[in-house]
Every structure is written in structure tokens, then in C-alpha cells.
Amino acid sequence: LAKTTQPISMDSYEGQEVNITCSHNNIATNDYITWYQQFPSQGPRFIIQGYKTKVTNEVASLFIPADRKSSTLSLPRVSLSDTAVYYCLVGGSNFGNEKLTFGTGTRLTIIP
Amino acid sequence: NAGVTQTPKFQVLKTGQSMTLQCAQDMNHNSMYWYRQDPGMGLRLIYYSASEGTTDKGEVPNGYNVSRLNKREFSLRLESAAPSQTSVYFCASSDPLSGRPTDTQYFGPGTRLTVL
């Protein structure tokens, strides 16, 4: 499984766009990039997943450059309720034989 | 549709005691997982079950056993609890799509376990 690197923490003001970047230099050809969100005292929740270019859903956008060695989760117009830990996962090309790891994630704090 | 449920929500054990954490899902998912999360840390995979009847070790399996009782249920057992096993335990399930092995995992609310 490709190892990921993301910032430990970020702060942002309400109403701003927040971009969290994840580095995954050793991503394999068949690997997907998945982001999860975790609120305190809850299990993680799937946000978005992509393979290349750009993916958008009702919650976020995911930008993946051509070399796929990094990805950026974009949260538009954040609110206080977006305060959470965000995890970037890369892998899945060898499901059943890989050890999935969430890492420590990025702790996003939204300031009023 | 309850999703993934876990029991109990909280548990306090003494060192050496045993207990089983229960997990059930009603989404007809093939795969199920057990993770632990220590304070300020990410989730670490303990065991997973790719399908009914199969289980495999994750990153931190020592001190734990699992049973995939049927397609719905996946239990985690601590035979002799130790203080180092104080953590929050999350169960998850997923259903890998053909050609898209990085599947979406759905998590339960967690069990907060303290071992004294």
C-alpha cells in the first residue's frame, strides 16, 4: 500500500475554501485515492474517491494531477461543522492481501 | 437500515479478563474489518474478513482473535486483556466492486474500552 503524507493540522475561517493535499509518491497503477472524514467520538465517513483528474460530489472535490503522486481534497465554503480529521488513503489494487492504514490524518479546525 | 452496529458502546475490564466485541451489518456486505484507534492516532487495522468464512491479520493482530460468524456478524475477542489494549474499537464493512478494489468502508459508532 502506498504510504501517504498529509499535514498534521490546518486552520481555516468559516466561508473559505479549504484545500488539503496528500502526497503518495509510490502509488501503484491500479490504486485509487480515497478520503474519509472523522468527527470526534464517531467512526470515519467516506467523502470522495477518485483515480485521476477531477471528481466532484455534493460534499467535496478531489483533484488528482496526471502523475497521480499527490491529490488535493477541496472543501468549498467550510462551516464550523466541517471541523474534523480528514484521512487520505491510497491503495486497493491488491485487496485481500494488503494492510489498509489510515495514518494520523489532517485535523481541520474551522474558526468562526 | 441500521448500517453497522457495535456492542457494547463502553466497557471497563481488569487486566486478564476476557471479552468479545460484537459487530453486525445489514448492508449485505462481503467484507468486514476491525480497527483500533488510540488517542490522537489514526486507525490501525487489527483483522479483516474479505468474505464469509475467511479472516486475515491486519497491522496489529497480537492479543486478538476474530470470528466471522456469518455474513452479517464479525466479532473481536480479547482473551486476556492488557492495559495496552485500552482504545476505541471500530468495526467496518464494505462490498468491493469488481474492478474497483478500493471500496467504501462503512463504520460503526465504536466501542470505548478501558483496561485497568
Chai-1 contact restraints between the chains, C-beta under 6 A:
chainA,res_idxA,chainB,res_idxB,connection_type,confidence,min_distance_angstrom,max_distance_angstrom,comment,restraint_id
A,Y32,B,T102,contact,1.0,0.0,6.0,A-B,restraint_1
A,T34,B,T102,contact,1.0,0.0,6.0,A-B,restraint_2
A,G43,B,F90,contact,1.0,0.0,6.0,A-B,restraint_3
A,G43,B,F107,contact,1.0,0.0,6.0,A-B,restraint_4
A,G43,B,G108,contact,1.0,0.0,6.0,A-B,restraint_5
A,G43,B,G110,contact,1.0,0.0,6.0,A-B,restraint_6
A,P44,B,F107,contact,1.0,0.0,6.0,A-B,restraint_7
A,F46,B,T104,contact,1.0,0.0,6.0,A-B,restraint_8
A,G91,B,T102,contact,1.0,0.0,6.0,A-B,restraint_9
A,G92,B,P101,contact,1.0,0.0,6.0,A-B,restraint_10
A,G92,B,T102,contact,1.0,0.0,6.0,A-B,restraint_11
A,F95,B,P96,contact,1.0,0.0,6.0,A-B,restraint_12
A,F95,B,P101,contact,1.0,0.0,6.0,A-B,restraint_13
A,G96,B,A50,contact,1.0,0.0,6.0,A-B,restraint_14
A,K99,B,L45,contact,1.0,0.0,6.0,A-B,restraint_15
A,K99,B,G58,contact,1.0,0.0,6.0,A-B,restraint_16
A,K99,B,E59,contact,1.0,0.0,6.0,A-B,restraint_17
A,L100,B,L45,contact,1.0,0.0,6.0,A-B,restraint_18
A,F102,B,G42,contact,1.0,0.0,6.0,A-B,restraint_19
A,F102,B,L43,contact,1.0,0.0,6.0,A-B,restraint_20
A,G103,B,G42,contact,1.0,0.0,6.0,A-B,restraint_21
A,T104,B,G42,contact,1.0,0.0,6.0,A-B,restraint_22
A,G105,B,G42,contact,1.0,0.0,6.0,A-B,restraint_23
